[in-house]
Amino acid sequence: MPRINLLPHRESKRKERKLKFLVALGGAAVAAIVTTFAAYLMYSQMIDAQQHRNDTLRTAIKTLDKENEEINNLETAKQKYIARMEIIEKLQRSRPEIVHVFDEIVRTLPEGVYLTSVKQSGTTLKFDGIAQSSTRVSSFMRNIDGSQWLRNPSLEVVQTTKGSGPGSSFTLSAQQVTASAPDDGARAAKSKIRKASLGGAGAQQ
């Protein structure tokens, strides 16, 4: 029976399988490289796009910050203008008021009472004067209590003057009624204040 040598055939098959394996391995390596490069490009594009969006957002945020700052500056300027307008309106209202106040002082001043000074601090008026008697001072306070432009008379000092003629020097304060203030806002407390002031004046007399 003839003998067949299969070694060359097996060696050929082995080489063929090895070549196929190397080709497949090379193809897989190439495919992996291509896939990696494609993924790199894709992620690079995504990163660039996100960076572009971030830059756009930063620019928009800066623009909004500037607009907010301008709005805040405008609001501050608006408040300043409103405050100035209120001051101007208050001054315009106070012009005729002070005329009425001085006219009212003349009307409320009874006979036998002389004012030596009148000082104003805000809406508070302070009167220094000389009266023939404490009764005249009480009459002055009653007139202020019933005045339209003055209210809340409060006697601070009253004392008998030393000199050739009888008389009493006094200091009292009152509140100016402004256009924005209610005319009858504090009428209920006026009587108590006047009585307490007159009581103190009687004690000093």
MDTraj code that builds the backbone (N, CA, C; nanometers):
import mdtraj as md
import numpy as np

residues = "MET PRO ARG ILE ASN LEU LEU PRO HIS ARG GLU SER LYS ARG LYS GLU ARG LYS LEU LYS PHE LEU VAL ALA LEU GLY GLY ALA ALA VAL ALA ALA ILE VAL THR THR PHE ALA ALA TYR LEU MET TYR SER GLN MET ILE ASP ALA GLN GLN HIS ARG ASN ASP THR LEU ARG THR ALA ILE LYS THR LEU ASP LYS GLU ASN GLU GLU ILE ASN ASN LEU GLU THR ALA LYS GLN LYS TYR ILE ALA ARG MET GLU ILE ILE GLU LYS LEU GLN ARG SER ARG PRO GLU ILE VAL HIS VAL PHE ASP GLU ILE VAL ARG THR LEU PRO GLU GLY VAL TYR LEU THR SER VAL LYS GLN SER GLY THR THR LEU LYS PHE ASP GLY ILE ALA GLN SER SER THR ARG VAL SER SER PHE MET ARG ASN ILE ASP GLY SER GLN TRP LEU ARG ASN PRO SER LEU GLU VAL VAL GLN THR THR LYS GLY SER GLY PRO GLY SER SER PHE THR LEU SER ALA GLN GLN VAL THR ALA SER ALA PRO ASP ASP GLY ALA ARG ALA ALA LYS SER LYS ILE ARG LYS ALA SER LEU GLY GLY ALA GLY ALA GLN GLN".split()
xyz = np.array([
    [0.0863, -0.1188, 0.0000],
    [0.0000, 0.0000, 0.0000],
    [0.0886, 0.1220, 0.0000],
    [0.0602, 0.2166, -0.0926],
    [0.1477, 0.3355, -0.0992],
    [0.1293, 0.4254, 0.0239],
    [0.2354, 0.4990, 0.0639],
    [0.2320, 0.5878, 0.1801],
    [0.2298, 0.7320, 0.1298],
    [0.1340, 0.8172, 0.1897],
    [0.1167, 0.9584, 0.1471],
    [0.1696, 1.0477, 0.2593],
    [0.2536, 1.1424, 0.2205],
    [0.3082, 1.2380, 0.3174],
    [0.2187, 1.3625, 0.3214],
    [0.1490, 1.3847, 0.4355],
    [0.0557, 1.4985, 0.4520],
    [0.1209, 1.6193, 0.5203],
    [0.2445, 1.6106, 0.5521],
    [0.3099, 1.7223, 0.6232],
    [0.3142, 1.8510, 0.5405],
    [0.3498, 1.8445, 0.4134],
    [0.3499, 1.9702, 0.3366],
    [0.2092, 2.0320, 0.3266],
    [0.1095, 1.9486, 0.3129],
    [-0.0280, 2.0011, 0.3042],
    [-0.0690, 2.0674, 0.4335],
    [-0.0362, 2.0048, 0.5458],
    [-0.0718, 2.0645, 0.6757],
    [0.0059, 2.1929, 0.6992],
    [0.1296, 2.1943, 0.6588],
    [0.2096, 2.3159, 0.6767],
    [0.1527, 2.4296, 0.5918],
    [0.1071, 2.3937, 0.4730],
    [0.0477, 2.4950, 0.3863],
    [-0.0805, 2.5502, 0.4475],
    [-0.1634, 2.4608, 0.5026],
    [-0.2880, 2.5043, 0.5668],
    [-0.2594, 2.5925, 0.6875],
    [-0.1546, 2.5492, 0.7615],
    [-0.1196, 2.6278, 0.8797],
    [-0.0749, 2.7684, 0.8403],
    [0.0045, 2.7787, 0.7374],
    [0.0487, 2.9089, 0.6901],
    [-0.0685, 2.9927, 0.6391],
    [-0.1598, 2.9247, 0.5730],
    [-0.2775, 2.9954, 0.5199],
    [-0.3628, 3.0504, 0.6337],
    [-0.3831, 2.9642, 0.7386],
    [-0.4637, 3.0112, 0.8528],
    [-0.3923, 3.1256, 0.9263],
    [-0.2603, 3.1125, 0.9347],
    [-0.1840, 3.2178, 1.0017],
    [-0.1928, 3.3490, 0.9248],
    [-0.1877, 3.3360, 0.7896],
    [-0.1992, 3.4572, 0.7078],
    [-0.3363, 3.5208, 0.7231],
    [-0.4406, 3.4356, 0.7227],
    [-0.5765, 3.4883, 0.7406],
    [-0.5920, 3.5563, 0.8772],
    [-0.5296, 3.4927, 0.9788],
    [-0.5394, 3.5519, 1.1126],
    [-0.4711, 3.6879, 1.1184],
    [-0.3515, 3.6924, 1.0522],
    [-0.2801, 3.8213, 1.0518],
    [-0.3559, 3.9280, 0.9742],
    [-0.4163, 3.8844, 0.8627],
    [-0.4970, 3.9799, 0.7846],
    [-0.6152, 4.0281, 0.8662],
    [-0.6840, 3.9327, 0.9330],
    [-0.7984, 3.9710, 1.0162],
    [-0.7551, 4.0613, 1.1306],
    [-0.6386, 4.0289, 1.1915],
    [-0.5893, 4.1125, 1.3005],
    [-0.5537, 4.2519, 1.2516],
    [-0.4907, 4.2565, 1.1351],
    [-0.4587, 4.3875, 1.0781],
    [-0.5839, 4.4671, 1.0450],
    [-0.6846, 4.3965, 0.9872],
    [-0.8104, 4.4646, 0.9565],
    [-0.8784, 4.5166, 1.0831],
    [-0.8741, 4.4338, 1.1904],
    [-0.9345, 4.4787, 1.3167],
    [-0.8613, 4.5982, 1.3728],
    [-0.7263, 4.5936, 1.3603],
    [-0.6472, 4.7065, 1.4102],
    [-0.6790, 4.8337, 1.3321],
    [-0.6871, 4.8167, 1.1975],
    [-0.7207, 4.9328, 1.1144],
    [-0.8600, 4.9855, 1.1475],
    [-0.9548, 4.8904, 1.1635],
    [-1.0902, 4.9317, 1.1980],
    [-1.0933, 5.0026, 1.3331],
    [-1.0155, 4.9499, 1.4295],
    [-1.0102, 5.0144, 1.5611],
    [-0.9508, 5.1536, 1.5508],
    [-0.8450, 5.1673, 1.4721],
    [-0.7834, 5.2990, 1.4549],
    [-0.8810, 5.3958, 1.3890],
    [-0.9486, 5.3462, 1.2827],
    [-1.0451, 5.4316, 1.2132],
    [-1.1586, 5.4719, 1.3061],
    [-1.2078, 5.3736, 1.3840],
    [-1.3178, 5.4023, 1.4780],
    [-1.2734, 5.5023, 1.5838],
    [-1.1521, 5.4801, 1.6366],
    [-1.0997, 5.5729, 1.7380],
    [-1.0836, 5.7132, 1.6823],
    [-1.0311, 5.7217, 1.5600],
    [-1.0123, 5.8525, 1.4977],
    [-1.1464, 5.9200, 1.4711],
    [-1.2446, 5.8405, 1.4240],
    [-1.3777, 5.8967, 1.4001],
    [-1.4413, 5.9446, 1.5306],
    [-1.4251, 5.8628, 1.6383],
    [-1.4786, 5.9036, 1.7676],
    [-1.4095, 6.0299, 1.8175],
    [-1.2766, 6.0356, 1.7952],
    [-1.2012, 6.1553, 1.8347],
    [-1.2526, 6.2789, 1.7620],
    [-1.2718, 6.2641, 1.6303],
    [-1.3239, 6.3766, 1.5530],
    [-1.4630, 6.4175, 1.5993],
    [-1.5475, 6.3149, 1.6256],
    [-1.6841, 6.3452, 1.6676],
    [-1.6845, 6.4174, 1.8021],
    [-1.6055, 6.3654, 1.8985],
    [-1.6018, 6.4287, 2.0299],
    [-1.5361, 6.5665, 2.0234],
    [-1.4373, 6.5806, 1.9342],
    [-1.3754, 6.7117, 1.9177],
    [-1.4759, 6.8130, 1.8653],
    [-1.5579, 6.7686, 1.7682],
    [-1.6617, 6.8574, 1.7158],
    [-1.7652, 6.8916, 1.8238],
    [-1.8021, 6.7895, 1.9025],
    [-1.8978, 6.8141, 2.0101],
    [-1.8409, 6.9118, 2.1133],
    [-1.7101, 6.8932, 2.1467],
    [-1.6462, 6.9832, 2.2427],
    [-1.6375, 7.1252, 2.1866],
    [-1.6019, 7.1351, 2.0577],
    [-1.5948, 7.2672, 1.9950],
    [-1.7318, 7.3343, 1.9924],
    [-1.8351, 7.2557, 1.9586],
    [-1.9706, 7.3106, 1.9559],
    [-2.0136, 7.3572, 2.0951],
    [-1.9836, 7.2755, 2.1985],
    [-2.0189, 7.3133, 2.3344],
    [-1.9410, 7.4364, 2.3800],
    [-1.8137, 7.4414, 2.3392],
    [-1.7325, 7.5582, 2.3731],
    [-1.7880, 7.6832, 2.3071],
    [-1.8324, 7.6669, 2.1812],
    [-1.8934, 7.7803, 2.1110],
    [-2.0212, 7.8251, 2.1816],
    [-2.1019, 7.7272, 2.2250],
    [-2.2231, 7.7625, 2.2989],
    [-2.1887, 7.8314, 2.4308],
    [-2.0851, 7.7811, 2.4993],
    [-2.0424, 7.8434, 2.6245],
    [-1.9967, 7.9871, 2.6027],
    [-1.9212, 8.0079, 2.4958],
    [-1.8762, 8.1442, 2.4643],
    [-1.9952, 8.2346, 2.4331],
    [-2.0912, 8.1794, 2.3598],
    [-2.2118, 8.2573, 2.3288],
    [-2.2870, 8.2926, 2.4559],
    [-2.2985, 8.1945, 2.5469],
    [-2.3669, 8.2201, 2.6743],
    [-2.2928, 8.3236, 2.7583],
    [-2.1585, 8.3132, 2.7614],
    [-2.0803, 8.4117, 2.8372],
    [-2.1003, 8.5526, 2.7809],
    [-2.0987, 8.5614, 2.6478],
    [-2.1215, 8.6920, 2.5851],
    [-2.2605, 8.7459, 2.6186],
    [-2.3614, 8.6565, 2.6129],
    [-2.4974, 8.6985, 2.6452],
    [-2.5089, 8.7393, 2.7916],
    [-2.4397, 8.6658, 2.8800],
    [-2.4435, 8.6984, 3.0229],
    [-2.3782, 8.8348, 3.0483],
    [-2.2649, 8.8607, 2.9819],
    [-2.2006, 8.9909, 2.9962],
    [-2.2919, 9.1031, 2.9475],
    [-2.3591, 9.0770, 2.8343],
    [-2.4524, 9.1778, 2.7817],
    [-2.5661, 9.2034, 2.8801],
    [-2.6201, 9.0944, 2.9366],
    [-2.7273, 9.1096, 3.0349],
    [-2.6793, 9.1807, 3.1605],
    [-2.5554, 9.1508, 3.2027],
    [-2.5000, 9.2197, 3.3202],
    [-2.4886, 9.3696, 3.2952],
    [-2.4428, 9.4056, 3.1753],
    [-2.4334, 9.5479, 3.1415],
    [-2.5723, 9.6122, 3.1380],
    [-2.6692, 9.5408, 3.0803],
    [-2.8049, 9.5949, 3.0756],
    [-2.8635, 9.6090, 3.2159],
    [-2.8374, 9.5087, 3.3014],
    [-2.8859, 9.5182, 3.4397],
    [-2.8207, 9.6350, 3.5125],
    [-2.6908, 9.6533, 3.4877],
    [-2.6219, 9.7664, 3.5511],
    [-2.6801, 9.8987, 3.5029],
    [-2.7081, 9.9077, 3.3729],
    [-2.7691, 10.0296, 3.3193],
    [-2.9080, 10.0506, 3.3783],
    [-2.9838, 9.9404, 3.3915],
    [-3.1176, 9.9516, 3.4510],
    [-3.1074, 9.9988, 3.5954],
    [-3.0110, 9.9424, 3.6710],
    [-2.9932, 9.9848, 3.8100],
    [-2.9535, 10.1318, 3.8181],
    [-2.8654, 10.1741, 3.7268],
    [-2.8259, 10.3154, 3.7245],
    [-2.9445, 10.4044, 3.6911],
    [-3.0261, 10.3597, 3.5942],
    [-3.1456, 10.4367, 3.5596],
    [-3.2436, 10.4423, 3.6759],
    [-3.2562, 10.3285, 3.7482],
    [-3.3465, 10.3259, 3.8636],
    [-3.2974, 10.4204, 3.9731],
    [-3.1641, 10.4209, 3.9952],
    [-3.1079, 10.5124, 4.0944],
    [-3.1296, 10.6580, 4.0537],
    [-3.1052, 10.6851, 3.9252],
    [-3.1279, 10.8216, 3.8764],
    [-3.2755, 10.8591, 3.8867],
    [-3.3629, 10.7619, 3.8599],
    [-3.5068, 10.7872, 3.8699],
    [-3.5453, 10.8226, 4.0127],
    [-3.4917, 10.7466, 4.1097],
    [-3.5223, 10.7749, 4.2500],
    [-3.4713, 10.9126, 4.2905],
    [-3.3526, 10.9501, 4.2399],
    [-3.2996, 11.0822, 4.2713],
    [-3.3886, 11.1919, 4.2127],
    [-3.4325, 11.1707, 4.0876],
    [-3.5203, 11.2700, 4.0256],
    [-3.6534, 11.2794, 4.1001],
    [-3.7056, 11.1640, 4.1422],
    [-3.8318, 11.1651, 4.2168],
    [-3.8143, 11.2400, 4.3485],
    [-3.7007, 11.2139, 4.4172],
    [-3.6754, 11.2830, 4.5443],
    [-3.6637, 11.4342, 4.5217],
    [-3.5952, 11.4728, 4.4130],
    [-3.5837, 11.6159, 4.3834],
    [-3.7200, 11.6766, 4.3521],
    [-3.8009, 11.6043, 4.2756],
    [-3.9340, 11.6543, 4.2432],
    [-4.0185, 11.6697, 4.3686],
    [-4.0068, 11.5736, 4.4612],
    [-4.0822, 11.5833, 4.5857],
    [-4.0371, 11.7041, 4.6670],
    [-3.9050, 11.7271, 4.6698],
    [-3.8543, 11.8438, 4.7429],
    [-3.9045, 11.9728, 4.6797],
    [-3.9003, 11.9772, 4.5435],
    [-3.9482, 12.0971, 4.4735],
    [-4.0968, 12.1185, 4.4993],
    [-4.1754, 12.0099, 4.4936],
    [-4.3191, 12.0221, 4.5198],
    [-4.3446, 12.0667, 4.6624],
    [-4.2637, 12.0117, 4.7558],
    [-4.2805, 12.0516, 4.8959],
    [-4.2485, 12.1993, 4.9150],
    [-4.1403, 12.2449, 4.8476],
    [-4.1062, 12.3864, 4.8576],
    [-4.2136, 12.4747, 4.7952],
    [-4.2687, 12.4276, 4.6830],
    [-4.3749, 12.5057, 4.6192],
    [-4.4985, 12.5135, 4.7067],
    [-4.5284, 12.4023, 4.7772],
    [-4.6431, 12.4055, 4.8685],
    [-4.6157, 12.4917, 4.9908],
    [-4.4886, 12.4913, 5.0339],
    [-4.4567, 12.5646, 5.1567],
    [-4.4531, 12.7156, 5.1361],
    [-4.4387, 12.7617, 5.0119],
    [-4.4347, 12.9063, 4.9888],
    [-4.5604, 12.9770, 5.0359],
    [-4.6776, 12.9349, 4.9905],
    [-4.7973, 13.0027, 5.0433],
    [-4.8243, 12.9678, 5.1885],
    [-4.7782, 12.8502, 5.2334],
    [-4.8042, 12.8096, 5.3716],
    [-4.7364, 12.9030, 5.4706],
    [-4.6097, 12.9388, 5.4432],
    [-4.5382, 13.0242, 5.5373],
    [-4.6027, 13.1617, 5.5449],
    [-4.6600, 13.2073, 5.4319],
    [-4.7325, 13.3341, 5.4341],
    [-4.8535, 13.3232, 5.5251],
    [-4.9273, 13.2115, 5.5121],
    [-5.0431, 13.1898, 5.5987],
    [-5.0008, 13.1786, 5.7446],
    [-4.8860, 13.1145, 5.7683],
    [-4.8409, 13.0969, 5.9070],
    [-4.8115, 13.2311, 5.9718],
    [-4.7368, 13.3179, 5.9043],
    [-4.7045, 13.4481, 5.9622],
    [-4.8308, 13.5342, 5.9780],
    [-4.9198, 13.5228, 5.8818],
    [-5.0466, 13.5939, 5.8948],
    [-5.1257, 13.5415, 6.0144],
    [-5.1180, 13.4072, 6.0357],
    [-5.1897, 13.3475, 6.1475],
    [-5.1268, 13.3862, 6.2812],
    [-4.9943, 13.4009, 6.2813],
    [-4.9280, 13.4448, 6.4050],
    [-4.9795, 13.5826, 6.4467],
    [-4.9921, 13.6711, 6.3477],
    [-5.0436, 13.8056, 6.3772],
    [-5.1867, 13.7980, 6.4287],
    [-5.2673, 13.7084, 6.3691],
    [-5.4076, 13.6968, 6.4100],
    [-5.4220, 13.6381, 6.5502],
    [-5.3347, 13.5419, 6.5822],
    [-5.3492, 13.4746, 6.7126],
    [-5.2852, 13.5519, 6.8265],
    [-5.2031, 13.6509, 6.7944],
    [-5.1330, 13.7255, 6.8990],
    [-5.2307, 13.8199, 6.9691],
    [-5.2599, 13.7966, 7.0970],
    [-5.3567, 13.8830, 7.1671],
    [-5.2938, 14.0175, 7.2072],
    [-5.3774, 14.1071, 7.2458],
    [-5.3297, 14.2376, 7.2916],
    [-5.2528, 14.2203, 7.4227],
    [-5.1426, 14.2902, 7.4352],
    [-5.0615, 14.2802, 7.5555],
    [-4.9535, 14.1733, 7.5463],
    [-4.9361, 14.1111, 7.4294],
    [-4.8321, 14.0104, 7.4088],
    [-4.7432, 14.0573, 7.2949],
    [-4.6138, 14.0540, 7.3202],
    [-4.5166, 14.0993, 7.2216],
    [-4.4138, 13.9876, 7.1991],
    [-4.3894, 13.9562, 7.0733],
    [-4.2908, 13.8531, 7.0407],
    [-4.1550, 13.9181, 7.0172],
    [-4.0517, 13.8589, 7.0768],
    [-3.9149, 13.9070, 7.0571],
    [-3.8400, 13.8246, 6.9522],
    [-3.8828, 13.7000, 6.9319],
    [-3.8190, 13.6181, 6.8281],
    [-3.9102, 13.5026, 6.7914],
    [-3.8988, 13.4618, 6.6661],
    [-3.9712, 13.3450, 6.6152],
    [-3.8697, 13.2605, 6.5393],
    [-3.8540, 13.1349, 6.5800],
    [-3.7614, 13.0429, 6.5152],
    [-3.8371, 12.9214, 6.4642],
    [-3.7968, 12.8722, 6.3494],
    [-3.8609, 12.7547, 6.2905],
    [-3.7578, 12.6459, 6.2665],
    [-3.7912, 12.5243, 6.3080],
    [-3.7089, 12.4068, 6.2827],
    [-3.8001, 12.2973, 6.2291],
    [-3.7971, 12.2784, 6.0970],
    [-3.8910, 12.1845, 6.0350],
    [-4.0311, 12.2424, 6.0410],
    [-4.1206, 12.1720, 6.1064],
    [-4.2581, 12.2213, 6.1240],
    [-4.2807, 12.2768, 6.2638],
    [-4.1746, 12.2861, 6.3441],
    [-4.1872, 12.3376, 6.4806],
    [-4.1512, 12.4852, 6.4842],
    [-4.2393, 12.5647, 6.5419],
    [-4.2171, 12.7080, 6.5595],
    [-4.1959, 12.7357, 6.7075],
    [-4.0929, 12.8136, 6.7379],
    [-4.0620, 12.8488, 6.8761],
    [-4.0766, 12.9996, 6.8930],
    [-4.1598, 13.0399, 6.9892],
    [-4.1882, 13.1808, 7.0123],
    [-4.1269, 13.2245, 7.1451],
    [-4.0531, 13.3341, 7.1405],
    [-4.0066, 13.4026, 7.2612],
    [-4.0735, 13.5383, 7.2652],
    [-4.1237, 13.5745, 7.3820],
    [-4.1931, 13.7022, 7.3900],
    [-4.2147, 13.7485, 7.5327],
    [-4.2836, 13.8601, 7.5423],
    [-4.3161, 13.9212, 7.6708],
    [-4.4646, 13.9488, 7.6717],
    [-4.5296, 13.9115, 7.7822],
    [-4.6733, 13.9340, 7.7975],
    [-4.6979, 14.0138, 7.9248],
    [-4.8055, 14.0890, 7.9251],
    [-4.8388, 14.1673, 8.0434],
    [-4.8709, 14.0783, 8.1629],
    [-4.9185, 13.9563, 8.1358],
    [-4.9483, 13.8619, 8.2434],
    [-4.9525, 13.7216, 8.1846],
    [-4.9530, 13.6217, 8.2740],
    [-4.9628, 13.4839, 8.2277],
    [-5.0977, 13.4562, 8.1640],
    [-5.1984, 13.5359, 8.1987],
    [-5.3301, 13.5194, 8.1361],
    [-5.3228, 13.5498, 7.9871],
    [-5.2415, 13.6490, 7.9518],
    [-5.2237, 13.6812, 7.8099],
    [-5.1562, 13.5645, 7.7356],
    [-5.0618, 13.4997, 7.8035],
    [-4.9954, 13.3845, 7.7426],
    [-5.0958, 13.2724, 7.7198],
    [-5.1839, 13.2511, 7.8204],
    [-5.2881, 13.1482, 7.8052],
    [-5.3805, 13.1813, 7.6894],
    [-5.4113, 13.3083, 7.6728],
    [-5.4970, 13.3494, 7.5618],
    [-5.4284, 13.3250, 7.4287],
    [-5.2979, 13.3508, 7.4249],
    [-5.2200, 13.3248, 7.3030],
    [-5.2229, 13.1758, 7.2682],
    [-5.2098, 13.0912, 7.3686],
    [-5.2112, 12.9463, 7.3450],
    [-5.3491, 12.9001, 7.2992],
    [-5.4542, 12.9588, 7.3565],
    [-5.5898, 12.9214, 7.3119],
    [-5.6116, 12.9611, 7.1660],
    [-5.5605, 13.0772, 7.1289],
    [-5.5739, 13.1206, 6.9892],
    [-5.4987, 13.0262, 6.8945],
    [-5.3796, 12.9834, 6.9375],
    [-5.3046, 12.8876, 6.8558],
    [-5.3802, 12.7553, 6.8465],
    [-5.4403, 12.7152, 6.9579],
    [-5.5139, 12.5886, 6.9605],
    [-5.6318, 12.5894, 6.8632],
    [-5.6902, 12.7045, 6.8420],
    [-5.8026, 12.7143, 6.7488],
    [-5.7638, 12.7605, 6.6105],
    [-5.6332, 12.7713, 6.5850],
    [-5.5861, 12.8214, 6.4562],
    [-5.5949, 12.7135, 6.3486],
    [-5.6029, 12.7576, 6.2239],
    [-5.6074, 12.6659, 6.1107],
    [-5.4681, 12.6232, 6.0657],
    [-5.3684, 12.7074, 6.0902],
    [-5.2334, 12.6806, 6.0422],
    [-5.1345, 12.6499, 6.1534],
    [-5.1781, 12.6568, 6.2784],
    [-5.0926, 12.6251, 6.3926],
    [-5.1661, 12.5292, 6.4847],
    [-5.0890, 12.4458, 6.5548],
    [-5.1522, 12.3514, 6.6464],
    [-5.0513, 12.3078, 6.7527],
    [-5.1021, 12.2346, 6.8515],
    [-5.0217, 12.1770, 6.9596],
    [-4.9344, 12.2809, 7.0300],
    [-4.9950, 12.3881, 7.0876],
    [-4.9126, 12.4829, 7.1635],
    [-4.8586, 12.4166, 7.2894],
    [-4.7334, 12.4433, 7.3200],
    [-4.6697, 12.3852, 7.4379],
    [-4.5854, 12.4923, 7.5046],
    [-4.6205, 12.5250, 7.6282],
    [-4.5498, 12.6282, 7.7030],
    [-4.4234, 12.5670, 7.7637],
    [-4.3099, 12.6284, 7.7345],
    [-4.1831, 12.5774, 7.7862],
    [-4.1355, 12.6564, 7.9083],
    [-4.1382, 12.7890, 7.8983],
    [-4.0915, 12.8740, 8.0086],
    [-4.1833, 12.9947, 8.0202],
    [-4.2161, 13.0320, 8.1440],
    [-4.2826, 13.1583, 8.1713],
    [-4.2337, 13.2067, 8.3066],
    [-4.1891, 13.3304, 8.3108],
    [-4.1376, 13.3853, 8.4366],
    [-4.1587, 13.5360, 8.4379],
    [-4.1728, 13.5863, 8.5580],
    [-4.1972, 13.7286, 8.5756],
    [-4.0691, 13.8060, 8.5483],
    [-4.0812, 13.9107, 8.4668],
    [-3.9651, 13.9930, 8.4343],
    [-3.9390, 14.0933, 8.5455],
    [-3.8125, 14.1229, 8.5651],
    [-3.7722, 14.2226, 8.6644],
    [-3.7413, 14.3524, 8.5928],
    [-3.8176, 14.4553, 8.6268],
    [-3.7975, 14.5832, 8.5600],
    [-3.8949, 14.6860, 8.6128],
    [-3.9093, 14.7887, 8.5330],
    [-3.9956, 14.8988, 8.5759],
    [-4.1424, 14.8623, 8.5674],
    [-4.1827, 14.7819, 8.4669],
    [-4.3224, 14.7493, 8.4488],
    [-4.3503, 14.6020, 8.4720],
    [-4.4731, 14.5662, 8.5064],
    [-4.5075, 14.4250, 8.5250],
    [-4.5119, 14.3529, 8.3914],
    [-4.4839, 14.2276, 8.3984],
    [-4.4879, 14.1473, 8.2763],
    [-4.4237, 14.0128, 8.2985],
    [-4.4423, 13.9226, 8.1998],
    [-4.3873, 13.7871, 8.2070],
    [-4.3226, 13.7537, 8.0732],
    [-4.2011, 13.7060, 8.0814],
    [-4.1362, 13.6557, 7.9610],
    [-4.1718, 13.5078, 7.9455],
    [-4.1881, 13.4653, 7.8231],
    [-4.2311, 13.3278, 7.7997],
    [-4.1633, 13.2717, 7.6756],
    [-4.1626, 13.1402, 7.6718],
    [-4.1175, 13.0654, 7.5549],
    [-4.2151, 12.9515, 7.5333],
    [-4.2735, 12.9452, 7.4155],
    [-4.3634, 12.8349, 7.3831],
    [-4.3404, 12.7913, 7.2399],
    [-4.3818, 12.6705, 7.2125],
    [-4.3649, 12.6142, 7.0788],
    [-4.5001, 12.5698, 7.0244],
    [-4.5074, 12.5608, 6.8932],
    [-4.6286, 12.5146, 6.8252],
    [-4.5877, 12.4445, 6.6967],
    [-4.6786, 12.3677, 6.6437],
    [-4.6535, 12.2935, 6.5198],
    [-4.7244, 12.3609, 6.4025],
    [-4.6541, 12.3722, 6.2915],
    [-4.7145, 12.4256, 6.1698],
    [-4.7961, 12.3173, 6.1018],
    [-4.9145, 12.3522, 6.0586],
    [-4.9999, 12.2589, 5.9844],
    [-4.9642, 12.2716, 5.8366],
    [-4.9147, 12.1639, 5.7776],
    [-4.8789, 12.1653, 5.6360],
    [-4.9966, 12.1175, 5.5522],
    [-4.9827, 12.1337, 5.4209],
    [-5.0915, 12.0938, 5.3313],
    [-5.1123, 11.9442, 5.3311],
    [-5.0039, 11.8678, 5.3554],
    [-5.0140, 11.7221, 5.3552],
    [-5.0616, 11.6679, 5.4882],
    [-5.0609, 11.7502, 5.5931],
    [-5.1023, 11.7034, 5.7252],
    [-5.2506, 11.7247, 5.7432],
    [-5.3199, 11.6361, 5.8132],
    [-5.4618, 11.6528, 5.8379],
    [-5.4872, 11.7695, 5.9312],
    [-5.5916, 11.8463, 5.9021],
    [-5.6226, 11.9632, 5.9836],
    [-5.6681, 11.9256, 6.1230],
    [-5.7349, 11.8117, 6.1354],
    [-5.7898, 11.7718, 6.2651],
    [-5.7183, 11.6501, 6.3195],
    [-5.5907, 11.6285, 6.2802],
    [-5.5216, 11.5056, 6.3172],
    [-5.4959, 11.4919, 6.4649],
    [-5.4561, 11.6032, 6.5327],
    [-5.4181, 11.5898, 6.6734],
    [-5.5005, 11.6793, 6.7635],
    [-5.6223, 11.7122, 6.7259],
    [-5.7060, 11.8013, 6.8062],
    [-5.7402, 11.7409, 6.9419],
    [-5.7470, 11.6099, 6.9504],
    [-5.7895, 11.5470, 7.0752],
    [-5.6869, 11.5672, 7.1852],
    [-5.5562, 11.5767, 7.1489],
    [-5.4523, 11.5892, 7.2519],
    [-5.4183, 11.7331, 7.2850],
    [-5.4705, 11.8283, 7.2093],
    [-5.4330, 11.9678, 7.2301],
    [-5.4783, 12.0202, 7.3656],
    [-5.5984, 11.9861, 7.4031],
    [-5.6530, 12.0379, 7.5285],
    [-5.5694, 11.9922, 7.6469],
    [-5.5276, 11.8624, 7.6467],
    [-5.4454, 11.8103, 7.7560],
    [-5.3104, 11.8807, 7.7624],
    [-5.2502, 11.9029, 7.6455],
    [-5.1202, 11.9706, 7.6425],
    [-5.1329, 12.1127, 7.6958],
    [-5.2385, 12.1818, 7.6530],
    [-5.2573, 12.3203, 7.6953],
    [-5.2803, 12.3288, 7.8451],
    [-5.3633, 12.2363, 7.8980],
    [-5.3906, 12.2374, 8.0412],
    [-5.2651, 12.2072, 8.1214],
    [-5.1849, 12.1102, 8.0733],
    [-5.0616, 12.0770, 8.1445],
    [-4.9642, 12.1940, 8.1418],
    [-4.9571, 12.2627, 8.0276],
    [-4.8674, 12.3772, 8.0166],
    [-4.9118, 12.4903, 8.1071],
    [-5.0415, 12.5169, 8.1096],
    [-5.0944, 12.6229, 8.1952],
    [-5.0771, 12.5876, 8.3429],
    [-5.0870, 12.4593, 8.3740],
    [-5.0647, 12.4167, 8.5106],
    [-4.9230, 12.4433, 8.5544],
    [-4.8246, 12.4164, 8.4630],
    [-4.6860, 12.4448, 8.4947],
    [-4.6621, 12.5940, 8.5079],
    [-4.7302, 12.6726, 8.4231],
    [-4.7147, 12.8178, 8.4312],
    [-4.7694, 12.8710, 8.5614],
    [-4.8834, 12.8178, 8.6073],
    [-4.9410, 12.8613, 8.7344],
    [-4.8524, 12.8283, 8.8514],
    [-4.7820, 12.7106, 8.8398],
    [-4.6936, 12.6697, 8.9496],
    [-4.5741, 12.7639, 8.9568],
    [-4.5243, 12.8091, 8.8422],
    [-4.4109, 12.9001, 8.8438],
    [-4.4503, 13.0374, 8.8906],
    [-4.5746, 13.0802, 8.8578],
    [-4.6225, 13.2097, 8.9052],
    [-4.6392, 13.2080, 9.0552],
])
top = md.Topology()
chain = top.add_chain()
for i, resn in enumerate(residues, 1):
    res = top.add_residue(resn, chain, resSeq=i)
    for name in ("N", "CA", "C"):
        top.add_atom(name, md.element.get_by_symbol(name[0]), res)
traj = md.Trajectory(xyz[None], top)
